[in-house]
Amino acid sequence: MGTLWTEVQLLKPDRNLAPDAHAARSVIARMIADGGLVSRREIVKVTGLARSTIDGHLGVLLENGLIEDGGLGGGNLRGRPAQVFKVSAARGVVLVADVSIEVTRLALTTLDKVVVERRDIDMHVEVGPMVLLCAICDAFAEMLHANSLVADDALAISVGLPGPVDSHLGFAVRPPLMPGWDGFSVCKFMAERFVCDVIVDNDVNLMALGEARAYGGAHLPLLMINISTGVGAGFVSESGLLLHGADGAAADIGHIQMRDMSDVLCNCGNRGCLEAIASVGAMADRVSKTLGTAVDPKELIARLMLGDATTVSVVRETASTLGRAIADLVNFCNPARIVIGGDVTECTEDVLSQIRSVVYQQAQPLATRNLSVTHSALGKEAGLVGGMISAIEQVLSPRGIQYLTRPAGSTMLPLGLQIGA
């Protein structure tokens, strides 16, 4: 019919069933990690691979300590109990850093999602990447030592940053709230210290991933909106994958411009940005102007909890503006669930109810008939949970499996050092 038609590509086949050893081992390892106790028969049934092939892949995973013998199980199947496998909690740990503007939350967890230790670092991102990342690395080292672990026990590190992130290269790109962080390779810095795979993402992306997985794969697609020092979003598709876009800029809604509020100057230099209107700091500034006295974000939250009339009025008006922006997003990506997070939403129902009202009024009926708008299920832990999931999935990815099962003398570098090479 012509070159235009003949050059159109079909959807590429799912690599899960491709004859690639690392991809197959990744599928098996993730199935075991998700299932808790999984038998060889179940793996054969799901993958369609021959039993002898499965045995070979299981042997590699067992030999490298990524999975372990779980004894006999499979009582729901006919015949004698089958040998079952489980992901190894003793193989090592993943390290998670959820960086926000004023505090960084850290966690150390096993591959079976058990939290070994939690810790917070009270440090503003304005100190710069060298100071904050050194503090994070030192804290990780202390956490490992306190639990009789060493740096080699770190299998992967996940870092969430409060700004636009190039997730392929592992650094923030012109983050308006993070002076000095532009282009600094967080990925390489952490990989040099711990010599393991490091992944870096936007903090709200990781919150969205955590919220989506908390529902066990239900209520997808999911759109996460976080109202804090800035206004961020993350989107998890119906397949359960984070939407990053070509360069990691997908769902960066903080700088959507509200044309009817073009008099408001944003930190990015533009006017009318959603972040300059709907962030907690922006709301505090408007309350300050109305009252004629300085009100900071913490005082805004306190006033809101006390039901101060001026504060409630400003917050409701802001929520209405935010609702208009979210309604446009609903028309575009048709989520099944919208999760609204942040301190300002946790202390009052006004924000959620106002956003919900505007979204249902202004978005198209087809996009809202099964839509739910809810509070965060995980609260302040959402970013850590999402970071843990992203780190574990990196460990059990084809690339992660290849690195962790590499032969002696291999020149393969961890993700982070490979990027910076």
C-alpha positions as CSV (number, residue, x, y, z in Angstrom):
1,M,0.0,0.0,0.0
2,G,3.1,2.2,0.1
3,T,6.1,2.8,2.2
4,L,4.2,4.8,4.9
5,W,2.1,1.7,5.6
6,T,4.8,-0.9,5.3
7,E,7.1,0.9,7.7
8,V,4.6,1.2,10.5
9,Q,5.8,-1.1,13.3
10,L,3.8,-3.7,15.2
11,L,3.9,-3.8,19.0
12,K,7.1,-5.7,19.9
13,P,6.5,-9.1,21.6
14,D,6.7,-9.4,25.4
15,R,10.3,-10.2,26.3
16,N,9.2,-12.2,29.3
17,L,8.9,-15.3,27.1
18,A,11.9,-14.5,24.9
19,P,14.7,-17.1,24.9
20,D,16.9,-14.8,27.0
21,A,18.4,-16.4,30.1
22,H,18.5,-13.2,32.2
23,A,14.9,-12.2,31.1
24,A,13.6,-15.6,32.0
25,R,15.4,-15.6,35.4
26,S,14.0,-12.2,36.1
27,V,10.4,-13.4,35.4
28,I,10.9,-16.4,37.7
29,A,12.6,-14.4,40.5
30,R,9.8,-11.8,40.4
31,M,7.1,-14.4,40.4
32,I,8.7,-16.0,43.5
33,A,9.1,-12.6,45.2
34,D,5.5,-11.8,44.5
35,G,4.1,-15.2,45.4
36,G,5.9,-15.8,48.6
37,L,6.1,-19.6,48.2
38,V,6.1,-20.8,44.6
39,S,6.4,-24.3,43.2
40,R,8.3,-25.5,40.1
41,R,5.0,-26.6,38.7
42,E,3.5,-23.1,39.0
43,I,6.5,-21.6,37.3
44,V,6.2,-24.0,34.4
45,K,2.5,-23.3,34.1
46,V,2.9,-19.5,34.1
47,T,6.0,-19.3,31.9
48,G,5.4,-22.2,29.5
49,L,9.1,-23.0,29.7
50,A,10.2,-26.6,29.8
51,R,10.8,-28.1,33.2
52,S,14.5,-28.8,32.4
53,T,14.9,-25.1,31.4
54,I,13.2,-24.0,34.6
55,D,15.5,-26.2,36.6
56,G,18.6,-24.6,35.0
57,H,17.3,-21.0,35.8
58,L,16.4,-22.0,39.4
59,G,19.8,-23.5,39.8
60,V,21.5,-20.2,38.9
61,L,19.2,-18.2,41.2
62,L,19.8,-20.6,44.1
63,E,23.5,-20.7,43.6
64,N,23.7,-16.9,43.7
65,G,21.5,-16.7,46.8
66,L,18.6,-14.7,45.2
67,I,16.1,-17.4,46.0
68,E,16.1,-20.3,48.5
69,D,14.4,-23.6,49.2
70,G,11.1,-23.0,51.0
71,G,10.5,-26.7,51.8
72,L,7.4,-28.6,50.6
73,G,4.1,-26.9,49.8
74,G,1.6,-26.7,47.0
75,G,-1.1,-28.4,49.1
76,N,-3.8,-26.9,46.8
77,L,-2.4,-29.0,43.9
78,R,-3.2,-32.7,43.4
79,G,-0.6,-35.2,44.3
80,R,2.2,-35.1,46.7
81,P,3.4,-31.7,48.1
82,A,5.8,-30.0,45.7
83,Q,9.1,-28.3,46.5
84,V,8.6,-24.5,46.8
85,F,10.9,-21.6,46.5
86,K,11.0,-18.1,48.2
87,V,13.0,-15.0,47.6
88,S,16.1,-14.9,49.9
89,A,15.9,-12.4,52.8
90,A,19.6,-13.2,53.6
91,R,21.1,-12.3,50.1
92,G,21.3,-8.6,51.0
93,V,19.3,-5.4,51.3
94,V,18.1,-2.5,49.3
95,L,18.7,1.1,50.5
96,V,16.0,3.7,50.0
97,A,16.3,7.5,50.3
98,D,13.2,9.7,50.0
99,V,14.6,13.2,49.8
100,S,12.2,16.1,50.4
101,I,13.0,19.8,50.8
102,E,13.6,19.8,54.6
103,V,14.0,16.1,55.6
104,T,15.3,12.9,54.0
105,R,13.7,9.6,55.0
106,L,15.8,6.5,54.8
107,A,15.0,2.8,54.9
108,L,16.9,-0.4,54.7
109,T,14.8,-3.4,53.6
110,T,15.3,-7.1,52.5
111,L,14.2,-8.5,49.2
112,D,11.0,-9.9,50.8
113,K,10.0,-6.3,51.8
114,V,10.8,-6.5,55.5
115,V,12.0,-3.2,56.9
116,V,15.3,-3.7,58.8
117,E,15.7,-0.1,59.9
118,R,14.2,3.4,59.4
119,R,15.9,6.7,59.9
120,D,15.4,10.4,59.1
121,I,17.9,13.1,58.3
122,D,16.8,16.7,59.1
123,M,18.7,18.6,56.5
124,H,17.5,21.1,53.9
125,V,18.3,20.4,50.2
126,E,19.8,23.9,49.9
127,V,23.0,22.5,51.6
128,G,23.7,21.1,48.2
129,P,24.2,17.6,46.8
130,M,27.7,16.9,48.2
131,V,26.7,17.7,51.8
132,L,23.4,15.9,51.8
133,L,24.5,12.9,49.8
134,C,27.5,12.4,52.0
135,A,25.1,12.5,55.0
136,I,22.9,9.9,53.4
137,C,25.8,7.6,52.5
138,D,27.1,7.9,56.1
139,A,23.7,7.1,57.5
140,F,23.4,4.1,55.2
141,A,26.8,2.9,56.3
142,E,25.8,3.3,60.0
143,M,22.5,1.4,59.3
144,L,24.3,-1.4,57.6
145,H,26.9,-1.7,60.4
146,A,24.2,-1.6,63.1
147,N,22.6,-4.6,61.5
148,S,25.8,-6.6,61.1
149,L,26.0,-5.8,57.4
150,V,28.6,-4.3,55.1
151,A,28.6,-2.2,52.0
152,D,28.7,-5.3,49.8
153,D,25.4,-6.4,51.2
154,A,23.7,-3.4,49.4
155,L,22.1,-4.9,46.3
156,A,20.6,-1.6,45.0
157,I,19.8,1.9,46.0
158,S,16.8,4.0,45.2
159,V,16.8,7.8,45.6
160,G,13.8,10.0,45.2
161,L,14.4,13.7,44.5
162,P,11.9,16.6,44.9
163,G,12.3,18.0,41.4
164,P,12.5,17.1,37.7
165,V,14.7,14.1,37.2
166,D,16.3,12.5,34.2
167,S,15.8,8.9,35.4
168,H,18.0,7.5,32.6
169,L,21.0,9.5,33.6
170,G,20.3,9.8,37.3
171,F,20.3,13.5,38.0
172,A,18.0,16.4,38.6
173,V,17.4,18.8,35.7
174,R,17.1,22.5,36.6
175,P,15.1,21.8,39.8
176,P,13.6,25.1,41.0
177,L,13.6,24.2,44.7
178,M,17.1,22.5,44.7
179,P,19.9,25.1,44.1
180,G,23.2,23.4,43.1
181,W,21.6,20.1,42.2
182,D,21.2,20.7,38.4
183,G,23.2,18.0,36.5
184,F,24.9,16.6,39.6
185,S,25.1,12.8,39.1
186,V,23.4,11.4,42.2
187,C,23.4,8.0,40.5
188,K,27.2,7.9,40.0
189,F,28.0,9.4,43.4
190,M,26.0,6.7,45.3
191,A,27.3,3.9,43.0
192,E,30.9,4.9,43.7
193,R,30.3,4.7,47.4
194,F,28.4,1.3,47.5
195,V,29.3,-0.3,44.2
196,C,25.8,-1.5,43.4
197,D,23.0,-0.5,41.0
198,V,21.6,3.0,41.8
199,I,18.3,4.3,40.4
200,V,17.2,7.9,40.8
201,D,13.6,9.2,40.2
202,N,11.3,12.0,41.0
203,D,9.9,11.7,44.6
204,V,6.2,11.9,43.6
205,N,6.8,9.2,40.9
206,L,7.9,6.9,43.7
207,M,4.9,7.9,45.9
208,A,2.6,7.0,43.0
209,L,4.4,3.6,42.6
210,G,4.0,2.9,46.3
211,E,0.3,3.9,46.3
212,A,-0.4,1.8,43.2
213,R,1.3,-1.3,44.6
214,A,-0.5,-0.8,48.0
215,Y,-3.8,-1.7,46.2
216,G,-2.4,-4.9,44.8
217,G,-2.7,-4.0,41.2
218,A,-6.3,-2.8,41.5
219,H,-7.5,0.7,40.7
220,L,-5.2,1.4,37.8
221,P,-4.3,3.7,36.1
222,L,-3.5,5.8,39.2
223,L,-2.7,9.5,39.3
224,M,-0.9,10.7,42.4
225,I,-0.9,14.4,43.3
226,N,1.3,15.7,46.1
227,I,0.7,19.1,47.6
228,S,3.8,20.2,49.6
229,T,6.6,22.7,49.1
230,G,5.8,22.2,45.4
231,V,3.0,20.5,43.6
232,G,4.0,17.2,41.9
233,A,2.4,14.3,40.2
234,G,3.1,10.7,39.2
235,F,1.2,8.4,36.9
236,V,1.1,4.6,37.0
237,S,-0.4,3.0,33.9
238,E,-2.9,0.2,33.7
239,S,0.0,-2.2,33.2
240,G,1.4,-1.1,36.6
241,L,4.4,0.8,35.1
242,L,5.4,4.3,36.0
243,L,5.0,6.8,33.2
244,H,8.4,8.6,32.7
245,G,8.1,9.9,29.2
246,A,11.1,10.3,26.9
247,D,13.3,12.1,29.4
248,G,11.6,11.6,32.8
249,A,9.5,14.8,32.6
250,A,6.1,13.0,32.4
251,A,3.5,14.2,35.0
252,D,5.5,17.2,36.0
253,I,2.4,19.3,36.6
254,G,3.9,21.9,38.9
255,H,4.5,24.3,36.0
256,I,1.2,23.9,34.2
257,Q,0.2,27.5,33.8
258,M,-3.2,28.7,34.9
259,R,-3.8,31.5,32.5
260,D,-6.4,33.3,34.7
261,M,-3.7,33.7,37.4
262,S,-0.8,35.1,35.3
263,D,0.1,37.7,37.9
264,V,1.6,35.1,40.2
265,L,5.4,34.7,39.7
266,C,6.9,31.2,40.0
267,N,10.4,30.3,41.2
268,C,11.0,28.9,37.6
269,G,10.7,32.5,36.2
270,N,7.3,31.9,34.6
271,R,3.9,33.2,35.8
272,G,0.8,31.4,36.7
273,C,2.4,28.1,37.5
274,L,0.3,25.7,39.5
275,E,3.2,25.3,42.0
276,A,3.2,29.1,42.6
277,I,-0.5,29.0,43.3
278,A,-1.2,25.7,45.1
279,S,1.9,24.8,47.1
280,V,1.7,25.1,50.9
281,G,4.1,28.0,50.8
282,A,1.9,29.9,48.2
283,M,-1.2,29.3,50.4
284,A,0.7,30.6,53.4
285,D,1.7,33.7,51.6
286,R,-1.9,34.5,50.6
287,V,-3.1,34.0,54.2
288,S,-0.3,36.3,55.3
289,K,-1.4,39.0,52.9
290,T,-5.0,38.7,54.0
291,L,-4.2,38.8,57.7
292,G,-1.4,41.3,57.5
293,T,0.9,39.1,59.5
294,A,3.5,36.6,58.6
295,V,2.3,33.0,58.4
296,D,4.7,30.2,57.4
297,P,3.7,26.7,56.1
298,K,3.7,25.1,59.5
299,E,1.5,27.8,60.9
300,L,-0.8,27.4,57.9
301,I,-1.3,23.7,58.8
302,A,-1.9,24.7,62.5
303,R,-4.5,27.3,61.5
304,L,-6.2,24.9,59.2
305,M,-6.5,22.3,61.9
306,L,-8.1,24.9,64.2
307,G,-10.6,25.9,61.5
308,D,-9.4,29.5,61.1
309,A,-11.9,31.1,58.7
310,T,-9.3,33.0,56.6
311,T,-7.1,29.9,56.2
312,V,-10.0,27.6,55.3
313,S,-11.2,30.1,52.7
314,V,-7.8,30.4,51.0
315,V,-7.3,26.6,51.1
316,R,-10.7,25.9,49.6
317,E,-10.1,28.5,46.8
318,T,-6.7,26.9,46.1
319,A,-8.2,23.4,46.0
320,S,-10.8,24.6,43.4
321,T,-8.0,25.9,41.2
322,L,-6.1,22.7,41.6
323,G,-9.3,20.8,40.8
324,R,-9.5,22.6,37.4
325,A,-6.0,21.5,36.5
326,I,-6.7,17.9,37.6
327,A,-9.9,17.8,35.6
328,D,-7.9,18.4,32.5
329,L,-5.5,15.6,33.4
330,V,-8.5,13.3,34.0
331,N,-9.8,14.1,30.5
332,F,-6.3,13.3,29.1
333,C,-5.2,10.1,30.9
334,N,-8.5,8.8,32.4
335,P,-7.2,7.4,35.7
336,A,-9.3,5.0,37.8
337,R,-8.0,6.5,41.0
338,I,-6.6,9.9,42.0
339,V,-4.6,10.0,45.2
340,I,-4.1,13.4,46.9
341,G,-1.2,13.5,49.3
342,G,0.5,16.1,51.5
343,D,0.2,17.6,55.0
344,V,-2.5,20.1,53.9
345,T,-4.8,17.2,52.8
346,E,-4.2,15.1,55.8
347,C,-5.4,17.6,58.3
348,T,-8.7,18.6,56.6
349,E,-11.3,17.2,54.3
350,D,-11.8,20.5,52.6
351,V,-9.0,20.0,50.0
352,L,-10.1,16.6,48.9
353,S,-13.8,17.4,48.8
354,Q,-13.3,20.6,46.9
355,I,-11.0,18.9,44.3
356,R,-13.4,16.0,44.0
357,S,-16.3,18.4,43.4
358,V,-14.6,20.4,40.7
359,V,-13.2,17.3,38.9
360,Y,-16.6,15.6,38.8
361,Q,-18.1,18.8,37.5
362,Q,-15.5,19.7,34.8
363,A,-14.1,16.4,33.6
364,Q,-15.9,14.4,30.9
365,P,-18.6,11.9,32.2
366,L,-16.9,8.9,30.6
367,A,-13.7,9.7,32.4
368,T,-15.3,10.2,35.8
369,R,-18.0,7.5,36.0
370,N,-15.7,5.0,37.7
371,L,-13.2,7.5,39.1
372,S,-12.4,7.7,42.8
373,V,-10.5,10.6,44.5
374,T,-9.0,9.6,47.8
375,H,-6.4,10.4,50.5
376,S,-3.1,8.6,50.4
377,A,-3.2,5.1,51.8
378,L,0.5,5.3,52.8
379,G,0.9,8.9,54.0
380,K,4.5,10.0,54.5
381,E,5.7,6.4,53.9
382,A,4.5,6.4,50.2
383,G,7.9,7.5,48.8
384,L,9.8,5.0,50.8
385,V,7.5,2.2,49.8
386,G,7.7,3.2,46.2
387,G,11.5,3.5,46.5
388,M,11.7,0.0,48.0
389,I,9.6,-1.5,45.2
390,S,11.7,0.2,42.5
391,A,14.9,-1.0,44.1
392,I,13.7,-4.6,44.5
393,E,12.4,-4.6,40.9
394,Q,15.9,-3.3,39.8
395,V,17.6,-6.2,41.6
396,L,15.2,-8.7,40.0
397,S,15.2,-7.1,36.6
398,P,17.1,-8.8,33.7
399,R,19.9,-6.3,34.0
400,G,20.0,-6.7,37.8
401,I,20.0,-10.5,37.5
402,Q,22.8,-10.3,35.0
403,Y,24.9,-8.1,37.3
404,L,24.3,-10.2,40.4
405,T,25.0,-13.5,38.7
406,R,28.0,-12.3,36.7
407,P,31.0,-14.6,36.6
408,A,34.2,-14.0,38.4
409,G,36.4,-11.5,36.6
410,S,33.5,-9.9,34.8
411,T,34.1,-6.2,33.8
412,M,30.4,-5.4,34.1
413,L,29.8,-2.2,36.1
414,P,26.9,-1.4,38.4
415,L,24.2,0.9,37.1
416,G,25.5,4.4,37.9
417,L,29.1,3.8,37.2
418,Q,28.1,2.5,33.8
419,I,26.1,5.7,33.2
420,G,29.0,7.9,34.2
421,A,31.6,6.0,32.2
